[in-house]
Amino acid sequence: MAIIHVNLITGDDANDGSTWALAKKTIPVTGENEVRIAKTPDAVSTGVIGTLTQFNKEIVLASPLSKTIDTAEGNLWTSSVNVTGGTYNQNRRYGTSSQQFSILAAFTTGKIAYKTMPLTDFSDYSKISFWLSVSNITYAPNAQLRLCLCSDTTGDVIVNSIPITVINTQTNYMFPIVEDYGGALGNNIQSVAIYNDVDAGSFIIRINNIEAVNNVHHKTLIGISGLNGARWYGIESMVGNSITILNGVTVVSNTRGHSEETGDYLLYYREPLVYTIQHALSFSTPIQLLFGWNTITNEMDGETWLDYLVQYNTYAFHANGIKTIKNVGVFRVGIAILTNSGSITTIENVSAINCVPLNNSAVTIYNGTIDGLRVLNCTGYANNNLVVIDGAHLCKNIEVSNNLDAADWLFYGTLAIKSLATKYENLTVSNNLNGLLIQGNANYLKNVVVGNNYNRQFRVIGGDTVFDNIDFKGGGANNILGLNTVIKNSIDMQLQAPWSTQFNNDFYKVREYNVIDKPTLNRTWINAKLWTWWQTTVKRLGDVGAWQFSITSSDTFSGNEDIRPAITYTEIAVEQDIEVTFAIWICQPSFQDNSFVIRPEVCDVVSEKIIIPIPATGTNIWQLIPITVYPVKTGILVVEVLYKSGNLWVGSIVL
């Protein structure tokens, strides 16, 4: 397997890619190679504090990062002869409408329109940034439109003439334009004007939110941390002390904001690489795409961020043969990742933001392992799950938040889990229009945050789903849990979750039974099937009762040993290197492969999993099961009852 070096900025495809000095320009798509892609510039502090309110799209700045030339909303410019000014409210990023100019064929060249402003000093800035849409025009190799800052009030005495490089001619979408003047802008500006230098017949221009900027502009990302794996947000508008984050496609309404906790933060920015030439990368051989490489130290210490400027009809990575995708951020593309069920793909530290899939999902992962996936502020397509995980292995550190879903909320989810018997750890689905949909059976989800999803928090169709530690933050109603759903170590779901009345969602609270009589930290909720309950009919002489675990053969849990339901039975404080021995009274009439289990992932006082089988003892015959543990650290020992089928009664503890 060869190692191939790729630098998307300075590389040359005439090179062989053997070193960073000989890096290629484009990513190879064939061969069983390890492809190392250079990182884009690291995050930089703005030096400005921003106030964020969770789930709001506005960031309030302590001091501005730009200066407004014109918001270009409404129809307030003065148009030249053969130019008709107007507004367009479906194509805007600030205000209620963008400024529109309809240029007739008789116009030919010259000043299209101008806008008078109070005398303004822009000399602290060297770039301009705005949103633009242009239609029906053929562009010369060099820009033929210019935006000019002028010292008079009518746009005739030009101080700064700045060519506009138009990148797309789709009428219905606006694209961010950032142009560097190369020096300080004028300090005595009284008007702004748009000029056309080449006769191109009739065409339409729409422009919005024109700002004088430096390093933070409409193509940069804004966030509250410069670390790898941080959340990043696109910028929709910048006016004075306010930045709004980017959602949606064409309008500023119906947006979902950001995920950060309410507070004041030092803001960071980073600029992705505009990457519209090489897209829809499809791979047929087992290839590793390792982004984020430092070309000087040859260490993978950063991230590579790619801005596709909304390529609706394509995708970033079609992973037929990708073994690994690591340390990459995909910004403004149609489909971010579409993997294939015939290969195993490892997804590690991958972000997909502001994606707009056409006739598909933004992210679809078949047969993958995930450690770090963020899907934020995307716009889903009609009746598609926005993110699909199917046939997966271990999946952890996943966030799907702030997304706009066009799907029918009764049948689709922002995140759809279709895998079977898969572990999920650290999963957040929040602030979407739709929530979490689980269609696969026997999935185990640990440390789940679900909240503020508008239509529904979750719908569980697949059976034998286990939620272990779910933080429900409120939101949409009509939540549905499927057959044999277990929710344990959770907040009081029965009181806080609005359940659908059309499904059987009766819950039964299972409290920890502990003869030590200490306060319990465990709550378990079991849906539909009475798998376990406190009773006083079958009990050991001298005990007040026992917990009964009862599952018929038709209800047998279908998951594997690692993820099938386990009820926390007791918690015992232990000290490092001091052996602890105790025993539990049990009654199991026939052998059913049930056991007590102590797992490192549940309590870290043991170094490896301990399983204590529960033997058959006969009808109402009680037996002590001894358990000896040698703790590797001081902490809390958690003992669980791991049950699969049949009848089991568990009584008191003997220390």
Secondary structure, 3 states (H helix, E strand, C coil): CCEEEECCCCCCCCCCCCCCCCCECCCCCCCCCEEEEECCCCCEEEEEEEEECCCCCEEEECCCCEEEEECCECCCCEECCCEEEEEECCCCCCCCCEEEEEECHHHCCEEEEEEEEEEECCCCCCEEEEEEEEECCCCCCCCCEEEEEECCCCCCCEEEEEEECCCCCCCCCCEEEEEECCCCCCCCEEEEEEEECCCCCCEEEEEEEEEEECCCCCCCEEECCCCCCCCCEEEEEEECCEEEECCCCCCCCCCCCCCCCCEEEEEEEECCEECCCCCCEECCCCEEEEEEEECCCCECCCCEEEEEEEEEEEEEEEECCEEEEEEEEEEEEEEEEEECCCCCEEEEEEEEECCCCCCCCCEEEECEEEEEEEEECCECCCCCCCEEEECCCCEEEEEEECCECCCCCCCCCCEEECCCCCEEEEEEEECCCCCEEECCCCCEEEEEEEECCCCCCEEECCCCCEEEEEEECCCCCCEECCCCCEEECCCCHHHHCCECCCCCCCEEEEECCCCCCCCCCCEEEEECCCCEEEECCCCCCCCCCEEEEEECHHHCCCCCCCCCCEEEEEEEEECCCCCEEEEEEEECCCCCCCEEEECCCCCCCCCCCEEEECCCCCCCCCEEEEEEECCCCCEEEEEEEECCCEEEEEEEEEC
